[in-house]
């Protein structure tokens, strides 16, 4: 399945797709507002600011599947992200990333292996997938990997179209 064609909805509930960002390197992240890893929003926003002008975007997908750490409404999530972390990157509606109601985007993404060769379920909030400008998964980074980690940054830089 082409990742660009999977129907999505923005946090505001409007139709969208990854195709709206075609030609860019994308870092897709399942996010949560009440998680011990929530401070990663800061690093994600730094990546957005640093590379947005070079054909890159962070895309956040709120998920409440891990200990209920994203319980808010769309408006509460938007307000939290913008006021607490100054997040300017696109956020999408809440999705499930594991299980029988897994969003089709994550059904495709979880087929990709991380650097240890492990594919399958999302382990926790803030798991990251890097897509090339051609829409191919070129990196999977587990939740404990900070957005500014050298392996994340070097993979982004290697995939920038501009």
DSSP file (Angstrom, degrees, kcal/mol; ACC not computed):
  #  RESIDUE AA STRUCTURE BP1 BP2  ACC     N-H-->O    O-->H-N    N-H-->O    O-->H-N    TCO  KAPPA ALPHA  PHI   PSI    X-CA   Y-CA   Z-CA
    1    1 A X              0   0    0      0, 0.0     2,-0.5     0, 0.0     5,-0.0   0.000 360.0 360.0 360.0 138.5    0.0    0.0    0.0
    2    2 A X    >   -     0   0    0      1,-0.2     3,-1.5     2,-0.0     4,-0.4  -0.674 360.0-147.6 -78.1 120.8    1.2    3.5   -0.8
    3    3 A X  G >  S+     0   0    0     -2,-0.5     3,-1.0   132,-0.4    15,-0.6   0.810  95.2  63.4 -59.8 -30.4    1.6    5.4    2.4
    4    4 A X  G 3  S+     0   0    0      1,-0.2    15,-1.3    14,-0.2    -1,-0.3   0.748 100.3  53.2 -66.2 -22.7    0.7    8.7    0.6
    5    5 A X  G <  S+     0   0    0     -3,-1.5     2,-0.3    13,-0.1    -1,-0.2   0.528  77.0 112.2 -93.4  -6.8   -2.8    7.3   -0.2
    6    6 A X  S <  S-     0   0    0     -3,-1.0    12,-0.5    -4,-0.4    13,-0.2  -0.526  73.0-119.0 -71.6 124.8   -3.9    6.3    3.3
    7    7 A X        +     0   0    0     -2,-0.3     2,-0.3    10,-0.1    10,-0.2  -0.424  40.0 174.4 -67.2 134.8   -6.8    8.6    4.5
    8    8 A X  E     -A   16   0A   0      8,-2.9     8,-2.3    -2,-0.1     2,-0.4  -0.795  22.6-138.1-127.9 171.5   -6.0   10.6    7.6
    9    9 A X  E     -A   15   0A   0     -2,-0.3    84,-2.8     6,-0.2     6,-0.2  -0.999  19.9-125.9-133.5 136.7   -7.7   13.4    9.5
   10   10 A X  B >   -B   92   0B   0      4,-3.0     3,-2.3    -2,-0.4    82,-0.3  -0.206  36.9 -98.9 -68.6 169.0   -6.1   16.4   11.0
   11   11 A X  T 3  S+     0   0    0     80,-2.1    81,-0.2     1,-0.3    83,-0.1   0.792 128.5  57.8 -60.1 -26.8   -6.5   17.2   14.7
   12   12 A X  T 3  S-     0   0    0     79,-0.3    -1,-0.3     2,-0.1    80,-0.1   0.451 123.3-108.4 -81.8  -1.1   -9.2   19.7   13.5
   13   13 A X  S <  S+     0   0    0     -3,-2.3     2,-0.3     1,-0.3    -2,-0.1   0.582  72.1 140.3  87.9  10.3  -11.0   16.7   11.9
   14   14 A X        -     0   0    0      1,-0.1    -4,-3.0     0, 0.0    -1,-0.3  -0.626  60.1 -98.1 -89.2 146.5  -10.3   17.7    8.3
   15   15 A X  E     +A    9   0A   0     -2,-0.3     2,-0.3    -6,-0.2    -6,-0.2  -0.311  57.0 151.8 -61.1 142.9   -9.4   15.1    5.6
   16   16 A X  E     -A    8   0A   0     -8,-2.3    -8,-2.9    -6,-0.1     2,-0.3  -0.925  23.5-165.3-156.5 176.0   -5.7   14.8    5.0
   17   17 A X    >   -     0   0    0     -2,-0.3     3,-1.5   -10,-0.2     4,-0.2  -0.965  42.5-103.6-160.7 166.4   -3.1   12.3    3.8
   18   18 A X  G >  S+     0   0    0    -15,-0.6     3,-2.4   -12,-0.5   -14,-0.2   0.752 114.0  77.4 -65.4 -21.7    0.7   11.9    3.8
   19   19 A X  G >  S+     0   0    0    -15,-1.3     3,-1.4     1,-0.3    -1,-0.3   0.749  78.9  69.8 -58.3 -24.0    0.3   12.9    0.1
   20   20 A X  G <  S+     0   0    0     -3,-1.5    -1,-0.3     1,-0.3    -2,-0.2   0.685 106.3  39.4 -65.0 -16.7   -0.1   16.5    1.4
   21   21 A X  G X  S+     0   0    0     -3,-2.4     3,-1.8    -4,-0.2    -1,-0.3   0.114  84.8 151.1-118.2  17.2    3.6   16.3    2.3
   22   22 A X  T <   +     0   0    0     -3,-1.4   112,-0.1     1,-0.3     3,-0.1  -0.202  63.8  30.2 -55.6 139.3    4.8   14.3   -0.7
   23   23 A X  T 3  S+     0   0    0    110,-1.3     2,-0.3     1,-0.3    -1,-0.3   0.373 101.0 101.6  91.8  -4.0    8.4   15.1   -1.6
   24   24 A X  S <  S-     0   0    0     -3,-1.8     2,-0.4   109,-0.2    -1,-0.3  -0.779  78.1-113.6-107.8 154.9    9.5   15.8    1.9
   25   25 A X  E     -c   56   0B   0     30,-2.8    32,-1.9    -2,-0.3     2,-0.4  -0.756  42.5-158.8 -77.8 133.6   11.3   13.7    4.5
   26   26 A X  E     -cD  57 131B   0    105,-1.8   105,-3.2    -2,-0.4     2,-0.7  -0.955  20.9-157.9-124.5 136.2    8.8   13.0    7.2
   27   27 A X  E     -cD  58 130B   0     30,-2.3    32,-2.7    -2,-0.4     2,-0.5  -0.939  18.1-162.6-109.9 108.1    9.3   12.0   10.8
   28   28 A X  E     +cD  59 129B   0    101,-3.0   101,-2.3    -2,-0.7     2,-0.4  -0.800  13.4 178.3 -96.0 127.4    6.0   10.3   12.0
   29   29 A X  E     -cD  60 128B   0     30,-2.5    32,-3.0    -2,-0.5     2,-0.7  -0.991  30.7-137.0-135.9 131.6    5.6   10.0   15.7
   30   30 A X  E     -c   61   0B   0     97,-1.3    96,-4.0    -2,-0.4    97,-0.3  -0.817  39.7-167.0 -85.5 120.7    2.9    8.7   18.0
   31   31 A X  E     -c   62   0B   0     30,-1.0    32,-2.1    -2,-0.7     2,-0.3  -0.647  19.2-170.9-113.4 161.7    2.7   11.4   20.7
   32   32 A X        -     0   0    0     -2,-0.2     3,-0.5    30,-0.2    38,-0.2  -0.983  19.3-147.1-152.6 143.7    1.1   11.7   24.2
   33   33 A X  S    S+     0   0    0     36,-0.4    37,-0.2    -2,-0.3    -1,-0.1   0.653  95.0  44.6 -86.8 -18.1    0.7   14.7   26.5
   34   34 A X  S    S+     0   0    0     35,-2.6     2,-0.3     4,-0.0    -1,-0.2  -0.238  87.2 112.0-124.7  45.7    0.9   12.9   29.9
   35   35 A X  S >  S-     0   0    0     -3,-0.5     3,-1.7    34,-0.1     4,-0.3  -0.813  75.5-119.1-117.4 153.6    3.9   10.6   29.4
   36   36 A X  T 3  S+     0   0    0     -2,-0.3     3,-0.4     1,-0.3    -1,-0.1   0.733 118.8  52.2 -61.8 -20.8    7.4   10.6   30.9
   37   37 A X  T >  S+     0   0    0      1,-0.2     3,-2.7     2,-0.1    -1,-0.3   0.415  76.0 105.8 -94.5   0.5    8.6   11.0   27.3
   38   38 A X  T X   +     0   0    0     -3,-1.7     3,-2.5     1,-0.3     4,-0.3   0.805  64.6  72.3 -53.1 -33.4    6.4   14.0   26.6
   39   39 A X  T >> S+     0   0    0     -3,-0.4     3,-1.5     1,-0.3     4,-0.7   0.672  76.2  82.4 -58.3 -12.0    9.4   16.4   26.8
   40   40 A X  H <> S+     0   0    0     -3,-2.7     4,-2.6     1,-0.3    -1,-0.3   0.724  71.4  78.6 -63.4 -18.3   10.5   14.9   23.5
   41   41 A X  H <> S+     0   0    0     -3,-2.5     4,-2.6     1,-0.2    -1,-0.3   0.889  88.9  56.2 -52.6 -38.5    8.0   17.4   22.0
   42   42 A X  H <> S+     0   0    0     -3,-1.5     4,-2.0    -4,-0.3    -1,-0.2   0.937 108.9  43.8 -61.1 -47.5   10.7   20.0   22.5
   43   43 A X  H  X S+     0   0    0     -4,-0.7     4,-2.0     2,-0.2    -1,-0.2   0.860 112.1  53.6 -66.3 -36.2   13.2   18.0   20.4
   44   44 A X  H  X S+     0   0    0     -4,-2.6     4,-2.3     2,-0.2    -2,-0.2   0.919 109.5  48.2 -63.7 -43.1   10.6   17.3   17.8
   45   45 A X  H  X S+     0   0    0     -4,-2.6     4,-2.7     1,-0.2    -2,-0.2   0.872 108.2  55.0 -65.9 -35.8    9.9   21.0   17.4
   46   46 A X  H  X S+     0   0    0     -4,-2.0     4,-2.5     2,-0.2    -1,-0.2   0.908 109.0  47.7 -62.7 -40.9   13.6   21.8   17.2
   47   47 A X  H  X S+     0   0    0     -4,-2.0     4,-2.5     2,-0.2     5,-0.3   0.919 111.0  51.9 -63.9 -42.6   13.9   19.3   14.3
   48   48 A X  H  X S+     0   0    0     -4,-2.3     4,-1.9     1,-0.2    -2,-0.2   0.938 113.8  42.9 -58.3 -47.8   10.9   20.9   12.7
   49   49 A X  H  < S+     0   0    0     -4,-2.7     4,-0.4     1,-0.2    -1,-0.2   0.894 115.7  49.0 -66.4 -40.0   12.4   24.4   13.0
   50   50 A X  H  < S+     0   0    0     -4,-2.5    -1,-0.2    -5,-0.2    -2,-0.2   0.871 126.4  21.2 -69.2 -38.2   15.9   23.3   11.9
   51   51 A X  H ><>S+     0   0    0     -4,-2.5     3,-2.2    -5,-0.2     5,-0.6   0.479  89.9  97.8-115.9  -3.5   14.9   21.4    8.8
   52   52 A X  G ><5S+     0   0    0     -4,-1.9     3,-1.3    -5,-0.3     4,-0.5   0.870  86.2  54.2 -56.4 -38.1   11.4   22.6    7.6
   53   53 A X  G 3 5S+     0   0    0     -4,-0.4    -1,-0.3     1,-0.3    -2,-0.1   0.535 104.9  56.3 -73.5  -5.0   13.0   24.9    5.1
   54   54 A X  G < 5S-     0   0    0     -3,-2.2   108,-1.4     2,-0.1   107,-0.3   0.123 130.6 -82.1-114.0  19.4   14.9   22.0    3.6
   55   55 A X  T < 5S+     0   0    0     -3,-1.3   -30,-2.8     1,-0.3   106,-0.5   0.905  88.8 122.4  87.0  43.9   11.9   19.8    2.8
   56   56 A X  E   < +c   25   0B   0     -5,-0.6     2,-0.3    -4,-0.5    -1,-0.3  -0.972  31.2 178.2-136.6 149.0   11.3   18.1    6.2
   57   57 A X  E     -c   26   0B   0    -32,-1.9   -30,-2.3    -2,-0.3     2,-0.4  -0.983  23.2-138.8-150.1 144.2    8.3   17.8    8.5
   58   58 A X  E     -c   27   0B   0     -2,-0.3    32,-0.6   -32,-0.2     2,-0.5  -0.830  21.1-162.0 -90.5 137.9    7.4   16.2   11.8
   59   59 A X  E     -ce  28  90B   0    -32,-2.7   -30,-2.5    -2,-0.4     2,-0.4  -0.986   5.4-153.8-125.0 120.6    3.9   14.7   11.9
   60   60 A X  E     -ce  29  91B   0     30,-2.7    32,-2.4    -2,-0.5     2,-0.5  -0.797  10.0-170.5-101.9 133.6    2.4   13.9   15.3
   61   61 A X  E     -ce  30  92B   0    -32,-3.0   -30,-1.0    -2,-0.4    32,-0.1  -0.888  19.7-141.2-121.3  97.6   -0.2   11.3   15.9
   62   62 A X  E     -c   31   0B   0     30,-0.8    33,-2.5    -2,-0.5     2,-0.4  -0.274  22.8-174.2 -57.8 142.2   -1.7   11.4   19.4
   63   63 A X        -     0   0    0    -32,-2.1     3,-0.3    31,-0.2    33,-0.1  -0.995  24.5-170.5-144.2 133.3   -2.4    8.0   20.8
   64   64 A X     >  +     0   0    0     31,-0.4     4,-0.6    -2,-0.4     6,-0.1   0.110  62.3 101.6-108.0  19.5   -4.1    7.0   24.1
   65   65 A X  T  4  +     0   0    0     30,-0.3     2,-0.9     1,-0.2    -1,-0.1   0.624  64.0  74.7 -81.9 -13.6   -3.2    3.3   24.0
   66   66 A X  T >4 S-     0   0    0     -3,-0.3     3,-1.1     1,-0.2    -1,-0.2  -0.809 128.3 -43.5-109.5  96.3   -0.3    3.4   26.5
   67   67 A X  T 34 S-     0   0    0     -2,-0.9    -1,-0.2     1,-0.2    -2,-0.1   0.770 100.2 -74.3  57.0  30.3   -1.7    3.8   30.0
   68   68 A X  T 3< S+     0   0    0     -4,-0.6     3,-0.4     1,-0.1    -1,-0.2   0.848  84.1 152.0  59.2  37.8   -4.2    6.4   28.9
   69   69 A X    <   +     0   0    0     -3,-1.1   -35,-2.6     1,-0.3   -36,-0.4   0.355  66.3  48.2 -88.9   7.2   -1.5    9.1   28.6
   70   70 A X        +     0   0    0    -38,-0.2    -1,-0.3   -37,-0.2    -2,-0.1  -0.486  64.8 143.4-137.2  67.1   -3.3   11.1   25.9
   71   71 A X        +     0   0    0     -3,-0.4    -2,-0.1    -8,-0.1    -1,-0.1   0.603  38.2 108.6 -83.1 -10.7   -6.8   11.4   27.3
   72   72 A X  S    S-     0   0    0      1,-0.1     2,-0.1    -3,-0.1    -2,-0.0  -0.038  70.5-107.0 -70.8 166.0   -7.6   14.9   26.0
   73   73 A X     >  -     0   0    0      1,-0.1     4,-2.6     4,-0.0     5,-0.2  -0.307  42.7 -97.1 -76.1 170.5   -9.9   16.2   23.4
   74   74 A X  H  > S+     0   0    0      1,-0.2     4,-2.6     2,-0.2     5,-0.2   0.914 127.4  49.2 -57.4 -43.5   -8.5   17.5   20.1
   75   75 A X  H  > S+     0   0    0      1,-0.2     4,-2.6     2,-0.2    -1,-0.2   0.903 110.4  49.9 -65.4 -40.7   -8.7   21.1   21.4
   76   76 A X  H  > S+     0   0    0      2,-0.2     4,-2.5     1,-0.2    -1,-0.2   0.901 112.2  48.2 -64.3 -40.1   -6.9   20.1   24.7
   77   77 A X  H  X S+     0   0    0     -4,-2.6     4,-2.7     2,-0.2     5,-0.2   0.946 112.5  48.0 -64.4 -48.2   -4.2   18.4   22.7
   78   78 A X  H  X S+     0   0    0     -4,-2.6     4,-2.3     1,-0.2     5,-0.2   0.925 114.1  46.5 -58.4 -46.8   -3.7   21.3   20.4
   79   79 A X  H  X S+     0   0    0     -4,-2.6     4,-2.7     2,-0.2     5,-0.4   0.923 113.2  49.1 -63.5 -45.2   -3.6   23.8   23.2
   80   80 A X  H  X>S+     0   0    0     -4,-2.5     4,-2.5    -5,-0.2     5,-0.6   0.943 113.4  46.1 -59.0 -49.5   -1.2   21.7   25.3
   81   81 A X  H  X5S+     0   0    0     -4,-2.7     6,-2.4     1,-0.2     4,-1.1   0.891 118.0  41.3 -64.2 -41.0    1.2   21.2   22.4
   82   82 A X  H  X5S+     0   0    0     -4,-2.3     4,-0.7     4,-0.3    -1,-0.2   0.903 122.5  37.0 -77.2 -39.9    1.3   24.8   21.3
   83   83 A X  H  <5S+     0   0    0     -4,-2.7    -2,-0.2    -5,-0.2    -3,-0.2   0.876 124.4  37.8 -82.1 -36.3    1.4   26.5   24.7
   84   84 A X  H  <5S+     0   0    0     -4,-2.5    -3,-0.2    -5,-0.4    -2,-0.1   0.891 138.0  11.9 -81.9 -40.1    3.7   24.0   26.5
   85   85 A X  H  <<S-     0   0    0     -4,-1.1    -3,-0.2    -5,-0.6    -2,-0.2   0.413  90.9-123.2-120.7  -0.3    6.1   23.2   23.7
   86   86 A X     <  -     0   0    0     -4,-0.7    -4,-0.3    -6,-0.2     2,-0.2   0.805  42.5-174.2  62.4  28.3    5.4   25.7   21.0
   87   87 A X        +     0   0    0     -6,-2.4    -1,-0.2     1,-0.2    -2,-0.1  -0.374  20.7 169.3 -63.9 125.4    4.7   22.9   18.6
   88   88 A X        +     0   0    0     -2,-0.2    -1,-0.2    -3,-0.1     3,-0.1   0.455  43.9 104.7-111.2  -7.9    4.2   24.1   15.1
   89   89 A X  S    S-     0   0    0      1,-0.1   -30,-0.1   -32,-0.0   -44,-0.0  -0.392  84.0 -85.2 -77.0 155.6    4.3   20.8   13.3
   90   90 A X  E     - e   0  59B   0    -32,-0.6   -30,-2.7    -2,-0.1     2,-0.4  -0.294  41.1-161.2 -63.1 138.7    1.1   19.1   12.0
   91   91 A X  E     - e   0  60B   0    -32,-0.2   -80,-2.1    -3,-0.1   -79,-0.3  -0.930   4.9-155.7-118.2 146.0   -0.9   17.0   14.4
   92   92 A X  E     -Be  10  61B   0    -32,-2.4   -30,-0.8    -2,-0.4   -82,-0.3  -0.650  33.0 -74.5-115.6 171.2   -3.5   14.5   13.4
   93   93 A X        -     0   0    0    -84,-2.8    -1,-0.2    -2,-0.2   -82,-0.1  -0.219  65.7 -79.4 -64.6 158.3   -6.5   13.0   15.1
   94   94 A X        -     0   0    0    -83,-0.1     2,-0.3   -33,-0.1   -31,-0.2  -0.302  58.1-177.4 -57.9 137.6   -6.0   10.4   17.8
   95   95 A X        -     0   0    0    -33,-2.5     2,-0.5    -3,-0.1   -31,-0.4  -0.895  29.7-118.4-132.5 162.5   -5.2    6.9   16.4
   96   96 A X        -     0   0    0      5,-0.5     7,-3.1    -2,-0.3    10,-0.2  -0.895  21.4-172.7 -98.4 136.0   -4.6    3.5   17.7
   97   97 A X        +     0   0    0     -2,-0.5    25,-0.3     5,-0.2     2,-0.3   0.548  66.5  35.3-106.3 -11.5   -1.2    2.2   16.7
   98   98 A X  S    S+     0   0    0     23,-0.1     3,-0.4     3,-0.1     5,-0.1  -0.884  92.0  31.2-134.3 165.1   -1.5   -1.4   17.9
   99   99 A X  S >  S-     0   0    0     -2,-0.3     3,-1.7     1,-0.2    -3,-0.0  -0.151 103.3 -42.1  84.4-174.4   -4.2   -4.1   18.1
  100  100 A X  T 3  S+     0   0    0      1,-0.3    -1,-0.2    -2,-0.0    -4,-0.0   0.714 136.1  50.2 -68.8 -21.0   -7.2   -4.9   15.9
  101  101 A X  T 3  S+     0   0    0     -3,-0.4    -5,-0.5     2,-0.0    -1,-0.3   0.116  78.8 147.3-101.1  20.8   -8.2   -1.2   15.6
  102  102 A X    <   -     0   0    0     -3,-1.7    -5,-0.2    -5,-0.1    -3,-0.1  -0.305  57.0-108.1 -56.0 133.3   -4.7   -0.2   14.5
  103  103 A X     >  -     0   0    0     -7,-3.1     4,-2.0     1,-0.1     3,-0.5  -0.364  25.4-117.4 -62.5 143.6   -4.9    2.7   12.0
  104  104 A X  H  > S+     0   0    0      1,-0.2     4,-1.6     2,-0.2     5,-0.2   0.825 114.5  59.1 -54.6 -32.8   -4.0    1.6    8.4
  105  105 A X  H  > S+     0   0    0      1,-0.2     4,-2.6     2,-0.2    -1,-0.2   0.946 109.6  42.3 -60.0 -46.7   -1.0    4.0    8.5
  106  106 A X  H  > S+     0   0    0     -3,-0.5     4,-2.3   -10,-0.2    -2,-0.2   0.765 105.6  63.3 -74.5 -24.4    0.5    2.2   11.5
  107  107 A X  H  < S+     0   0    0     -4,-2.0    -1,-0.2     2,-0.2    -2,-0.2   0.894 112.7  37.8 -61.4 -38.2   -0.4   -1.2   10.0
  108  108 A X  H >< S+     0   0    0     -4,-1.6     3,-1.5    -3,-0.2     4,-0.3   0.926 115.7  51.2 -77.2 -47.2    2.0   -0.3    7.2
  109  109 A X  H >< S+     0   0    0     -4,-2.6     3,-2.1     1,-0.3    -2,-0.2   0.881 101.8  60.7 -59.9 -39.9    4.6    1.4    9.3
  110  110 A X  T 3< S+     0   0    0     -4,-2.3    10,-3.1     1,-0.3    -1,-0.3   0.550  88.6  72.6 -71.9  -4.4    4.9   -1.4   11.9
  111  111 A X  T <  S+     0   0    0     -3,-1.5    -1,-0.3     8,-0.2     2,-0.3   0.682  83.1  90.5 -75.1 -17.6    6.1   -3.7    9.1
  112  112 A X  S <  S-     0   0    0     -3,-2.1     2,-0.2    -4,-0.3     8,-0.2  -0.573  75.9-131.6 -83.9 141.3    9.4   -1.8    9.1
  113  113 A X        -     0   0    0     -2,-0.3     6,-0.3     6,-0.1    27,-0.1  -0.554  11.6-129.2 -90.5 154.4   12.2   -3.0   11.3
  114  114 A X    >   -     0   0    0      4,-2.1     3,-2.0    -2,-0.2    27,-0.1  -0.169  49.2 -76.7 -84.9-171.7   14.3   -0.9   13.7
  115  115 A X  T 3  S+     0   0    0     25,-0.6    26,-0.1     1,-0.3    -2,-0.0   0.686 133.3  55.2 -66.0 -17.2   18.1   -0.9   13.7
  116  116 A X  T 3  S-     0   0    0      2,-0.2    -1,-0.3     3,-0.0     3,-0.1   0.430 121.6-105.6 -92.5   0.7   18.1   -4.2   15.6
  117  117 A X  S <  S+     0   0    0     -3,-2.0     2,-0.6     1,-0.3    -2,-0.1   0.569  74.6 140.8  88.9   9.1   15.9   -5.8   12.9
  118  118 A X        +     0   0    0      2,-0.0    -4,-2.1    -6,-0.0    -1,-0.3  -0.774  21.7 171.6 -93.1 122.3   12.8   -5.8   15.0
  119  119 A X        +     0   0    0     -2,-0.6     2,-0.2    -6,-0.3    -8,-0.2  -0.397  33.4  69.1-105.6-169.7    9.5   -5.0   13.3
  120  120 A X  S    S+     0   0    0    -10,-3.1     3,-0.1    -8,-0.2    -8,-0.1  -0.565  77.0  21.9 100.4-160.2    6.0   -5.3   14.8
  121  121 A X  S    S-     0   0    0     -2,-0.2     2,-0.3     1,-0.1   -23,-0.1   0.091  75.4-104.0 -51.1 149.9    4.0   -3.4   17.5
  122  122 A X        -     0   0    0    -25,-0.3    -1,-0.1     1,-0.1     3,-0.1  -0.579  28.3-150.2 -68.4 134.0    4.8    0.1   18.7
  123  123 A X        -     0   0    0     -2,-0.3     2,-0.3     1,-0.2    -1,-0.1   0.850  60.3 -38.4 -80.0 -35.5    6.5   -0.2   22.1
  124  124 A X  S >  S-     0   0    0    -94,-0.0     3,-0.6   -58,-0.0    -1,-0.2  -0.936  84.8 -42.6-170.6-177.6    5.3    3.0   23.7
  125  125 A X  T 3  S+     0   0    0     -2,-0.3   -94,-0.2     1,-0.2   -63,-0.1  -0.309 113.5  33.4 -62.1 151.3    4.6    6.7   23.0
  126  126 A X  T 3  S+     0   0    0    -96,-4.0     2,-0.4     1,-0.3    -1,-0.2   0.781  70.3 156.8  70.9  32.4    7.1    8.6   20.9
  127  127 A X    <   -     0   0    0     -3,-0.6   -97,-1.3   -97,-0.3     2,-0.4  -0.723  31.0-146.9 -80.3 140.6    8.2    5.8   18.5
  128  128 A X  E     -DF  29 141B   0     13,-3.1    13,-3.2    -2,-0.4     2,-0.4  -0.902  19.6-170.1-122.6 138.1    9.5    7.5   15.3
  129  129 A X  E     -DF  28 140B   0   -101,-2.3  -101,-3.0    -2,-0.4     2,-0.5  -0.994  12.9-151.0-123.8 129.1    9.4    6.5   11.7
  130  130 A X  E     -DF  27 139B   0      9,-2.9     8,-3.2    -2,-0.4     9,-1.1  -0.882  11.2-163.8-101.1 125.4   11.4    8.4    9.1
  131  131 A X  E     -DF  26 137B   0   -105,-3.2  -105,-1.8    -2,-0.5     6,-0.2  -0.879  15.5-129.8-106.3 139.7   10.1    8.5    5.5
  132  132 A X    >   -     0   0    0      4,-2.9     3,-2.4    -2,-0.4  -108,-0.2  -0.322  36.6 -97.8 -74.2 166.5   12.1    9.4    2.5
  133  133 A X  T 3  S+     0   0    0     26,-0.5  -110,-1.3     1,-0.3  -109,-0.2   0.707 126.9  60.3 -59.0 -18.5   10.8   12.0    0.1
  134  134 A X  T 3  S-     0   0    0      2,-0.1    -1,-0.3  -111,-0.1  -109,-0.1   0.448 122.4-106.7 -87.6  -1.2    9.7    9.1   -2.0
  135  135 A X  S <  S+     0   0    0     -3,-2.4     2,-0.4     1,-0.3  -132,-0.4   0.682  74.4 135.6  87.2  18.6    7.4    7.8    0.8
  136  136 A X        -     0   0    0   -134,-0.1    -4,-2.9  -133,-0.1     2,-0.5  -0.814  61.5-114.5-101.4 140.4    9.6    4.8    1.9
  137  137 A X  E     +F  131   0B   0     -2,-0.4    -6,-0.3    -6,-0.2     3,-0.1  -0.612  41.3 166.3 -71.6 120.5   10.3    4.0    5.5
  138  138 A X  E     +     0   0B   0     -8,-3.2     2,-0.3    -2,-0.5    -7,-0.2   0.369  60.5  22.2-118.0   0.3   14.1    4.5    5.9
  139  139 A X  E     -F  130   0B   0     -9,-1.1    -9,-2.9     2,-0.0     2,-0.4  -0.927  51.0-165.9-167.0 142.8   14.3    4.5    9.7
  140  140 A X  E     -F  129   0B   0     -2,-0.3   -25,-0.6   -11,-0.2     2,-0.5  -0.993  13.0-171.6-132.3 124.7   12.5    3.4   12.8
  141  141 A X  E     -F  128   0B   0    -13,-3.2   -13,-3.1    -2,-0.4    -2,-0.0  -0.970  20.0-128.8-123.1 125.0   13.6    4.7   16.1
  142  142 A X    >   -     0   0    0     -2,-0.5     3,-2.1   -15,-0.2   -20,-0.0  -0.161  34.7 -94.9 -70.0 165.5   12.2    3.3   19.4
  143  143 A X  T 3  S+     0   0    0      1,-0.3    -1,-0.1   -16,-0.1   -16,-0.0   0.792 119.8  59.3 -54.9 -35.7   10.6    5.6   22.1
  144  144 A X  T 3  S+     0   0    0      2,-0.1     2,-0.6   -20,-0.0    -1,-0.3   0.617  82.3  97.8 -71.9 -11.1   13.8    6.0   24.1
  145  145 A X  S <  S-     0   0    0     -3,-2.1    -4,-0.1   -19,-0.1     2,-0.0  -0.699  76.8-132.4 -81.3 117.7   15.7    7.5   21.2
  146  146 A X    >   -     0   0    0     -2,-0.6     3,-2.0     1,-0.1     6,-0.2  -0.354  16.0-118.6 -67.5 147.0   15.6   11.3   21.6
  147  147 A X  T 3  S+     0   0    0      1,-0.3    -1,-0.1  -107,-0.1    -2,-0.0   0.828 114.8  50.5 -55.7 -32.7   14.6   13.3   18.5
  148  148 A X  T 3  S+     0   0    0      4,-0.1    -1,-0.3     5,-0.1    -2,-0.1   0.347  80.5 131.0 -89.6   7.2   18.0   15.0   18.5
  149  149 A X    X>  -     0   0    0     -3,-2.0     4,-2.7     1,-0.1     3,-0.5  -0.269  69.5-116.1 -60.4 147.4   20.0   11.7   18.8
  150  150 A X  H 3> S+     0   0    0      1,-0.2     4,-2.9     2,-0.2     5,-0.3   0.862 114.0  52.7 -55.2 -41.5   22.9   11.5   16.3
  151  151 A X  H 3> S+     0   0    0      2,-0.2     4,-1.4     1,-0.2    -1,-0.2   0.862 112.2  45.8 -67.7 -32.7   21.3    8.5   14.4
  152  152 A X  H <> S+     0   0    0     -3,-0.5     4,-2.5    -6,-0.2    -2,-0.2   0.953 115.5  45.6 -69.7 -50.4   18.0   10.3   14.0
  153  153 A X  H  X S+     0   0    0     -4,-2.7     4,-2.8     1,-0.2     5,-0.2   0.911 113.3  48.9 -61.4 -44.3   19.6   13.6   12.8
  154  154 A X  H  X S+     0   0    0     -4,-2.9     4,-1.9    -5,-0.2    -1,-0.2   0.879 111.3  50.3 -66.9 -35.2   22.0   11.9   10.4
  155  155 A X  H  X S+     0   0    0     -4,-1.4     4,-0.7    -5,-0.3    -1,-0.2   0.908 111.7  48.3 -67.4 -40.9   19.2    9.8    8.9
  156  156 A X  H >X S+     0   0    0     -4,-2.5     3,-1.4     1,-0.2     4,-0.6   0.960 112.1  48.6 -60.9 -50.7   17.1   13.0    8.5
  157  157 A X  H >< S+     0   0    0     -4,-2.8     3,-0.7     1,-0.3    -1,-0.2   0.850 107.9  54.9 -60.7 -34.5   20.0   14.8    6.9
  158  158 A X  H 3< S+     0   0    0     -4,-1.9    -1,-0.3     1,-0.2    -2,-0.2   0.679 113.5  42.9 -71.4 -16.0   20.7   11.9    4.5
  159  159 A X  H << S+     0   0    0     -3,-1.4   -26,-0.5    -4,-0.7    -1,-0.2   0.339  79.1 123.2-114.0   5.9   17.1   12.1    3.3
  160  160 A X    <<  -     0   0    0     -3,-0.7  -105,-0.1    -4,-0.6  -104,-0.1  -0.498  49.9-153.0 -69.1 134.1   16.5   15.8    2.9
  161  161 A X              0   0    0   -106,-0.5  -106,-0.2  -107,-0.3    -1,-0.1   0.725 360.0 360.0 -79.9 -19.9   15.4   16.6   -0.6
  162  162 A X              0   0    0   -108,-1.4    -1,-0.2    -3,-0.0  -107,-0.1   0.371 360.0 360.0-115.9 360.0   16.8   20.2   -0.6
